[in-house]
Amino acid sequence: MEAIEVAKAIEGKIELLESMRVQIRKRAEEKARAISEYDKALSISMIRLRENYPTTMVEKLAKGECSEKRYELELAGGLYKSLISNIDSVQSELNGLQSINRHLSEL
């Protein structure tokens, strides 16, 4: 690899990390919103079900009613974690390119 190619690759990784910084905030907000919506739906469902069912069944029935909100919660959490893993991978690639660049500049 030539120094110019390495420099361009480093710039590309830095730009990618910058765009991921914006994405991480969006993913964090989506995760927080999903948690909030699930908790609210579960609470409402449990209060409503408490009137007609034994206490021991209420939580399980409420979770069943809120399964779509739970799906959204799990998806938001998974996407958030996935983005963090991708950021870590790009950061590792950037570190490798910076090491290559350092060795090329020593030649």
C-alpha positions as CSV (number, residue, x, y, z in Angstrom):
1,M,0.0,0.0,0.0
2,E,1.3,3.4,-0.8
3,A,1.1,6.3,1.6
4,I,-1.5,8.2,-0.5
5,E,-3.8,5.1,-0.5
6,V,-3.4,4.8,3.2
7,A,-4.1,8.4,3.8
8,K,-7.3,8.2,1.7
9,A,-8.4,5.1,3.5
10,I,-7.8,6.8,6.8
11,E,-9.9,9.8,5.7
12,G,-12.6,7.5,4.6
13,K,-12.7,5.7,7.9
14,I,-12.8,9.0,9.8
15,E,-15.8,10.2,7.7
16,L,-17.5,6.9,8.3
17,L,-17.0,7.3,12.1
18,E,-18.4,10.8,11.9
19,S,-21.6,9.6,10.2
20,M,-21.9,6.8,12.7
21,R,-21.7,9.3,15.6
22,V,-24.9,10.8,14.2
23,Q,-26.5,7.4,13.8
24,I,-25.7,6.3,17.4
25,R,-27.7,9.2,18.8
26,K,-30.6,8.3,16.6
27,R,-30.4,4.6,17.6
28,A,-30.2,5.6,21.3
29,E,-33.3,7.7,21.0
30,E,-35.1,4.9,19.2
31,K,-34.1,2.4,21.9
32,A,-35.2,4.8,24.7
33,R,-38.5,5.4,22.9
34,A,-39.1,1.7,22.5
35,I,-38.5,1.0,26.2
36,S,-40.8,3.8,27.1
37,E,-43.6,2.7,24.8
38,Y,-43.3,-1.0,26.0
39,D,-43.4,0.0,29.6
40,K,-46.4,2.2,29.1
41,A,-48.3,-0.4,27.1
42,L,-47.5,-3.1,29.6
43,S,-48.7,-1.0,32.5
44,I,-51.9,-0.1,30.8
45,S,-52.5,-3.7,29.9
46,M,-51.8,-5.0,33.4
47,I,-54.2,-2.4,35.0
48,R,-57.0,-3.4,32.5
49,L,-56.5,-7.1,33.0
50,R,-56.3,-6.9,36.8
51,E,-60.1,-6.3,36.8
52,N,-61.0,-9.6,35.1
53,Y,-58.1,-12.1,35.8
54,P,-56.3,-13.5,38.9
55,T,-53.2,-11.5,39.8
56,T,-51.0,-14.5,39.0
57,M,-52.1,-14.4,35.3
58,V,-52.1,-10.7,34.7
59,E,-48.4,-10.2,33.9
60,K,-48.2,-13.1,31.4
61,L,-51.4,-12.0,29.7
62,A,-50.2,-8.4,29.5
63,K,-46.9,-9.5,28.0
64,G,-48.7,-11.4,25.4
65,E,-50.8,-8.4,24.5
66,C,-47.7,-6.3,24.3
67,S,-45.7,-8.7,22.2
68,E,-45.4,-6.3,19.3
69,K,-44.1,-3.5,21.5
70,R,-41.6,-6.0,22.9
71,Y,-40.5,-6.9,19.4
72,E,-39.9,-3.2,18.7
73,L,-38.0,-2.9,22.0
74,E,-35.7,-5.9,21.2
75,L,-35.2,-4.7,17.6
76,A,-34.2,-1.2,18.7
77,G,-31.8,-2.7,21.3
78,G,-30.3,-5.0,18.7
79,L,-29.8,-2.2,16.2
80,Y,-28.1,-0.1,18.8
81,K,-25.7,-2.8,19.9
82,S,-25.0,-3.7,16.2
83,L,-24.1,-0.1,15.5
84,I,-21.7,0.0,18.5
85,S,-20.1,-3.2,17.2
86,N,-19.7,-1.6,13.7
87,I,-18.2,1.5,15.2
88,D,-15.7,-0.7,17.1
89,S,-14.8,-2.5,13.9
90,V,-14.3,0.7,12.0
91,Q,-12.2,2.1,14.8
92,S,-10.0,-1.1,14.7
93,E,-9.6,-0.7,10.9
94,L,-8.6,2.9,11.4
95,N,-6.1,2.0,14.0
96,G,-4.6,-0.5,11.6
97,L,-4.4,2.0,8.8
98,Q,-2.8,4.5,11.2
99,S,-0.1,1.9,12.1
100,I,0.6,1.2,8.4
101,N,0.8,4.9,7.8
102,R,3.3,5.3,10.7
103,H,5.5,2.6,9.3
104,L,5.3,4.0,5.8
105,S,6.4,7.4,7.0
106,E,9.4,5.9,8.8
107,L,10.7,4.5,5.5
